[in-house]
Amino acid sequence: MKFLTNQSPAICAAAIALNLLLWIGSASAAGNMTQMQQTQTQQQQTPPKAAPAPGQAAQQPAPVELPKADPAEDAAYKAFFDLKPDDPDKQIQSGEEFLKKYPASHYRQVIYSRLTQSYFGKQQMDKMFASGDKALQLNPDDVSVLALIGWVLPHNINPNDADSEQKIAKSQQYSKHAIELLDSMPKPEGLTDEAFSKAKAEALSRSHSGLGLDYFRLGQFAESVTELQQATQLVPNPDPVDLFIIGIDLQSLKRYGDAVTAFEKCAEMQSQLQDRCKQLGDQSKRMAATETPKKP
């Protein structure tokens, strides 16, 4: 069963909200990488000082020529960085051209991260996963990529595929790591408190949503409800898929009265699941009527 089909603009905009967390912070980070790499290069190329032999003067090491900044590369990165995040076509064209021209650039991690978001916006999943893998190879703590990939994977899993279990495990790893990072993430410079809080809440919602769908795929319905309820409570307009799965989880747990609430919330939202949620809500009401009242 797949859920990510015919994505609405609101769903695709989630990638933009996730990327805002690092949109400004990565600019200063990428700029600082030049200085950091120069320091590392100097340390690697400067041989350790050996003690001079008796009667011999200490020899000074030869000066190391540090890599020079490339103004053209810096300008190309700035042009890419200044593109609007809601224009995936320009992001993809500019980013791929940059990587072709500067394949070893210290900016490439940021480029791959942005391309992951842009390819998701275009629903080009194979390229999204490929860019995401490259971004995480360079920075395993890229929370924007972790949150997005961890969320996308369980939406697109075919249970009959041989690698479905590996995909669920990967999604769990990514979503859990993203939540850990987000819980302690400082506000990047240049973002207002309001913008940071909103983007962080969106990213946490996506991570809990991905984890909840993983548990649903594994048949761990109680754990799925816990994660998906957190996902829906973090944002003003929750994903109807999350509400739909919460309802299915609660039906599986025979909590029919609670399932009615979830399905009714889902049915109030315009989506492809609206009619189905209304039907399941009515079904849950009938099943709730036959429940044995709980003892006080």
C-alpha positions, 0 to 999 in steps of 0.5 A, a space after each residue: 500500500 502506498 500513500 504518496 500519490 498525486 501530492 498536493 502543494 501543501 504536502 510538497 511544501 513540507 520539504 521547503 519547511 524542513 529545509 528552512 532549518 538549515 537554509 540560512 545556517 548552512 550558508 555560514 557553515 559552508 563558508 566556515 568549511 573553507 577555513 576548517 579544511 585549510 587548517 586540516 590540510 595544513 595539519 596533514 601536510 606539515 610533518 611532525 617536528 623531529 628532535 635535532 641530532 646533537 650538534 645540529 640546528 633544528 630545521 624549519 619545515 618548508 612552508 605549506 601552500 594552502 588551497 586558494 579560494 576560487 571566486 568563480 566557485 564561490 559566486 556559483 554557490 551563492 547564485 545557487 544558494 540565493 534561489 528561491 526554495 519553492 522553485 525546484 526546477 531552477 534548484 535542480 538545474 543550478 545544483 546539477 550544473 554546479 556539481 558537474 563543474 565542481 565535483 569536489 567542492 566543499 559546498 557539495 553537501 549543501 548542494 546535495 541536501 537542497 537537491 534532495 528537497 527539490 527532487 522530492 518537490 518534483 516527485 523524482 524519487 530515485 534522484 531524491 534518494 540518490 541525492 539524499 544518500 550523498 548528502 548523508 555520506 558527507 553529513 550524517 546529521 543533516 536533519 532536513 534530509 533525515 526527516 524527509 527520507 525517513 518520512 517518504 520511505 514508509 509512504 512508498 513501501 510495497 510490503 511484497 518487495 524483498 527489501 521492504 524490511 530494510 527500508 522500514 529499518 532505514 526509515 526508523 533509523 533516520 526518523 529517530 536520529 532526526 528527532 534526537 537532533 531536532 530536540 537539541 537543535 539551536 536556532 540558526 543565525 538569521 532565522 526569527 524565533 517564530 520561523 525557527 519554531 514553525 520549521 522545527 515543529 514541521 520537521 518533528 511532525 514529519 519525523 514522528 509521522 514517518 516513525 508512526 507509519 513504520 510501526 504501522 507497517 510492522 503491525 505495532 499499532 499502539 506504538 504507531 498511534 503514539 507517534 502519529 498523535 504527536 505528529 498531528 499535534 505539532 502542526 495546525 493542519 495535520 496530514 490526513 494520511 496520519 489521521 487515517 492511519 491513526 483510525 486504522 490503528 485504533 480499530 485494530 486495537 478495538 478502540 472504536 470510539 477513539 477511532 471515530 474521532 480520528 476518522 471524523 477529523 480526517 473526513 473534515 479535510 479535503 483529500 483523496 481519503 475524505 470519503 474513505 474516512 467518512 465510511 470508516 468513521 460510520 463503521 467505527 460508530 457501529 462497532 463502538 455501539 456493540 462494545 462492552 462498556 469499560 468498568 470504572 
